[in-house]
Amino acid sequence: MKDARIIAAIPTKAETCVVKNNGIFEKFSHEKILKSCFMAGAPLWAAEKIASQAAGAAYDGVTTKEIKMWVYDSLKRVDPEMADKYLRSNQLRVRTARDTIESFDKSKIEKTLIVETGASPELADKISTEVWKEVKKLDVEYLTAPMLREMVNTKLVENGLETLRRKYTRLGIPVYNITNLIKNGSRDNANMIHNPETVHKYVADEALKQYALLHMLPNELADAHLGGDIHIHDLEFFAGRPINCLQHDLRFFIRNGLKVDGTGDHTSVAGPPNHIETLMNHSGEIMLAAQQNMSGGQSMSLWNVFVAPFAHGLPYEKVKQAVQMFIYNLNMAYAARGSQVPFTSINLEFTVPEFLKEEPAYGPKGRLMGTYGDFEDETRMLQRAFTEVLLDGDSDGKPHLFPNTIYALRKEVLKDEFSEDLELVHELSSKYGTAYFTNMLPSYRGQMSNYMGCRTSLSDNWTGDWEQDCFRTGNLAYVTLNLPRMAYQSRDEEEIFEYLDSYLRLSEEILMLRREQAVSCLDDYNLLPFLSQDLNGERYYRVENSTMSFGFVGLNEMLQSFCGSGIEDPDSLKLGLKVIDYMNGRAQELKKDTGLRWTIIQTPAESTAYRFAMLDQEKFGKDAVTQGDVGAYYYTNSSHVPVDTSLNLAEKIRIEEQFHSRTLGGHIFHAFMGESHSDPEALMSLTDKIARKSDIGFWAYSSALSFCVKCKTLMKGLQDSCASCGEKKEVEWYDRITGYVQQVGRSKSASGGWNAGKMQELRDRRRF
């Protein structure tokens, strides 16, 4: 497989091409060899001679390992110490605990010994020197951080330093890191609070990440992730929980009842629900149970349509109370991975869609009750009840952060008949900014589209069957490409697409491995019992219809680097569209070649945009084009315009709408609203224009909020103090991360739950 990828990656050009360890090619560089020889201390004459000899011996497809050994052998004949220095900095590479590949550096061992064990500088130098002597003897291309740590531990024991060894030893992750987690927590996921469960999760996650990188992925694929060419999301779930997002079919449980463990062997079994309250309870339990088998978000579409038969004949207040119970249950089931509430979404309809009106409707005890077209009034009542409960907020007046509530806009909805319902939803947008909108009017839409999590999406464009394409399946996984890095390394447009092709091939191989693991977990290991539960010979989760997606980050910075101007420039935008079209073309080829469902997604990139930018600043220095500032660099999310854009909202829409039809695996448009309260009627008018006159498929009006814990006052904007009581310390900030609204932290002095890059992006956001 490696040979095939290498051959495919090398262009048919006269220049000599070198194959890197991860399978990606680069042009042979005489200057790189000169520089590496100088860095090792070689004189000019020796460096020139060695570089020229390497150039003469090089051939198309030569590996970097071969070149390094030529240089090392030549330097050894000049000066063995020079050769050793070269070996340390060029041949011996270390896969670090922070997901990077770095040259071996003895001083880093010294520093960790001093910091983690309290060793003196003299002792640290002695131990690290002994380790280097052992490392030199090894005929290996890579060392890992765990291997080096164990070598250091060996030397500590040999020197009688058992107390220091106990501080330095590794328990899945270093003792020092576990101590730091207990004291300070982590900011990789803004949805997680600092408590014992999150500590357990992060410790387990680190061990499972290492397992995936060392055991499940070939070296070249692991290297591509560690080096920052691509990002493999949810590495900690690659082995045991490889399925990302899921769209439920509530009718399955209305007809068949509920087994939360998937089998009924270890928990109580519930039959088909008989009352709306029971169905509300089951709806929450379904999501909580499925979360144990999944790594990402989950959703229920057509929710109020499918619940409607249970509301027949009931007074509005009873229906609203049942809906309230469901929403509170989702926000208070603090038992998902690492002590989170389940990451949930509900897709609501304003009316029964035409394609559902003649579909059989199932009600209490799973009985057939006519068709869904018979329950128009109940469908509208449930939508209104859901929206009113969200508008009320919780007992403190804070917004309900889950479920993500997504309102479907169809042609028949944009009429005066639904104006009151639409106005109520826009009151919700004005107050909390938590509502999302799905636009079903653009030409690329079919009868059905739904969204899960932050933006992952399904449409009835796979087989043309809305049930098969959109229910009981979801996004299996996605891998994100570092677009700016391609520009930094390319001299012309042709080279950009050569790099793009290489990165896509790496991602394709990773996604296929993940799919194989998902099938094994479903069918062979009995590891995902809820998703594997069987009814009449059919498994609940339809893995055959799940999507595998190519994501991307930093299109704007790629264009800035290569074209001299970003995505806001019409000429640069043409290349940006060409890049995403190329990715779609590759996805279409893979559909034909594999028979599987491939899509393009605007990656949420809560942490990836920060990770890529920080790695590229370190690797490319002043050539890297990033947003943010020192220690808090970030790339612009996917194909969005920069968050500090000077464009008006209409201009922003005109640029970003062009990518929504090209990213059917998932997309979002953010309208970051200002500190004043938006007028619901004005927002309604804007929604009408976006739906009727643009190709924007999914969007939200995002509002920054502040909440005073002391006096329970909710304020617009990120406020340092409470406008009512003057409180400064206990003021919480809320805003949308990349998809969902979440608490940021408390006051500007607190870094909160967001990483440094995301916090910087928050400060940079221009509000409309």
Secondary structure, 3 states (H helix, E strand, C coil): CHHHHHHHHCCCCCCCEEECCCCCEEECCHHHHHHHHHHCCCCHHHHHHHHHHHHHHCCCCEEHHHHHHHHHHHHHHHCHHHHHHHHHHHHCEEECCCCCEEECCHHHHHHHHHHHHCCCHHHHHHHHHHHHHHHHCCCCCEEEHHHHHHHHHHHHHHCCCHHHHHHHCECCCEHHHHHHHHHHCCCCCCCCCCCHHHHHHHHHHHHHHHHHHHHHCCHHHHHHHHHCCEEECCHHHCCCCCCCCEEECHHHHHHHCEECCCCCCCCCEECCCCCHHHHHHHHHHHHHHHHCCCCCCEEECCHHHHHHHHHCCCCHHHHHHHHHHHHHHHHHCCCECCCECCCEEEEEECCCCHHHCCCEEECHHHCEEEEHHHHHHHHHHHHHHHHHHHHHCCCCCCCCCCCEEEEEECHHHCCHHHHHHHHHHHHHHHHCCCEEEEECCCCCCCCCEEEECCCEEEECCCCCCHHHHHCCECEEEEEEEEHHHHHHCCCCHHHHHHHHHHHHHHHHHHHHHHHHHHHHHHHCCCCCHHHHCEECCEECCCHHHCEEEEEEECHHHHHHHHHCCCCCCHHHHHHHHHHHHHHHHHHHHHHHHHCCEEEEEECCCCCHHHHHHHHHHHHHHHHCCCEEECCEEECCCCCCCCCCCCCCHHHHHHHHHHHHCCCCCECCEEEEECCCCCCHHHHHHHHHHHHHHCCCCEEEEEECEEEECCCCEEEECCCCCCCCCCCCCCEEEEEECCCCEEEEEECCCCCCCCCHHHHHHHHHCCCC
